[in-house]
Amino acid sequence: MPSLHDSWEIGGVHVPNRVLLAPLAGIGNWFVRLQAKRYGAGMAVSEMVSSFGIHHGNEKTCTEMLRVHPDEHRGGPVALQLFGQDPDVMRSAAATVAERGLVDIIDLNMGCPVPKVTKTGAGAAMLKDPDTAVAVASAAREGSGLPVTVKLRSGDRKGDTSGVALAHRLVEEAGVAAITFHPRSAQVHHKGTPDYDLAAELVRSLPAPVILTGGLHDVASVTAAYERTGAAGVMLARGSLGNPWLFSQVLGLRDDEPTREEILEELDWVMECAVQHMGAERGGRYLRKFYPWYVTRLGEGNVLQQALQRTDTVEQARSILAPLRARVAVA
Ligand SMILES: Cc1cc2nc3c(=O)[nH]c(=O)nc-3n(C[C@H](O)[C@H](O)[C@H](O)COP(=O)(O)O)c2cc1C
């Protein structure tokens, strides 16, 4: 069995190791992906992007959400995740992404359980419409000429394993290069223990690599799930929020937890990037999502959390964090 450091390929694209960043809606922008790469991730997948938004030239979709930092390509491939249930729209969106030369791989979301997405027939609704799922995946391949991967769940509700059959059809009929498997049903969203034995069954039977996602929160859980399933790679999601050090730890590049100084420095880097990404005002508000992860890791309590949640600008947040930075500097 290969080690998590070993390189491999997805549809002919070289991936330097097997520890990858999962797609995270509203979070997985260029700087979160770049951060994961800085700490060793072998590939990073974008937050999900609407194929309709790209097809219709929506400004925010085509600028902000398609932004890729040149340094992202340094540590291995970048994948863009698209969602949508219309094959023609997917073909057009995938072609636009490929023409821009932004990414190496297109990933398709067939696992999102959120009603806003499933009511359109996209995301996890594809489990119930495998013919459309196959048509969408074929269209993404034809439109882009890039390797296409699909991320999906084990099934719709508890006990349903339709995701396994869909994974086979996607690989065998649509030529999908790899499957990311989240062995939880759409019904439970992100709760409960993933069914790693079902993932192992898929790994054994599928004629394409399976990437595992779900419940991979620390080195022990990642190693155990990787060994138990025999997956080709692992995708870190919630475990990596405000915790890029997890990539290095899983890859054996470091053992210890980050120091307070490292955490504060990393948060500072994230704040700078958010301003670059969205400007001082929107960036300041966007960062409220990020602060709790870092504050928790610092071992700080509610007073700091709430103060940061009340900030409107990055400058306000910086002045709240200044005493902590000063204390670290003195120590
Ligand atoms: C905030 C959040 C946003 C997510 N966004 C996406 C997404 O855009 N596309 C996707 O395929 N999965 C998405 N997921 C699912 C994750 O990629 C991952 O499969 C899931 O969280 C299970 O892994 P975990 O238990 O290690 O967190 C999201 C999960 C979370 C918590």
The ligand as a Gaussian input file, in Angstrom:
#p B3LYP/6-31G(d) Opt

LIG

0 1
 C      -18.600000      24.403000       5.529000
 C      -18.557000      23.265000       4.561000
 C      -18.634000      23.512000       3.203000
 C      -18.591000      22.445000       2.290000
 N      -18.641000      22.720000       0.957000
 C      -18.536000      21.715000       0.055000
 C      -18.522000      21.993000      -1.346000
 O      -18.565000      23.144000      -1.792000
 N      -18.437000      20.927000      -2.196000
 C      -18.358000      19.626000      -1.740000
 O      -18.271000      18.704000      -2.552000
 N      -18.351000      19.352000      -0.436000
 C      -18.426000      20.359000       0.474000
 N      -18.390000      20.077000       1.805000
 C      -18.134000      18.688000       2.248000
 C      -16.633000      18.508000       2.548000
 O      -15.852000      18.676000       1.380000
 C      -16.346000      17.125000       3.172000
 O      -16.627000      16.123000       2.227000
 C      -17.185000      16.889000       4.419000
 O      -17.092000      18.000000       5.298000
 C      -16.768000      15.612000       5.145000
 O      -15.481000      15.708000       5.667000
 P      -15.187000      16.011000       7.245000
 O      -16.101000      15.102000       8.040000
 O      -13.722000      15.659000       7.388000
 O      -15.481000      17.441000       7.455000
 C      -18.468000      21.105000       2.749000
 C      -18.402000      20.874000       4.111000
 C      -18.434000      21.915000       5.021000
 C      -18.346000      21.620000       6.483000

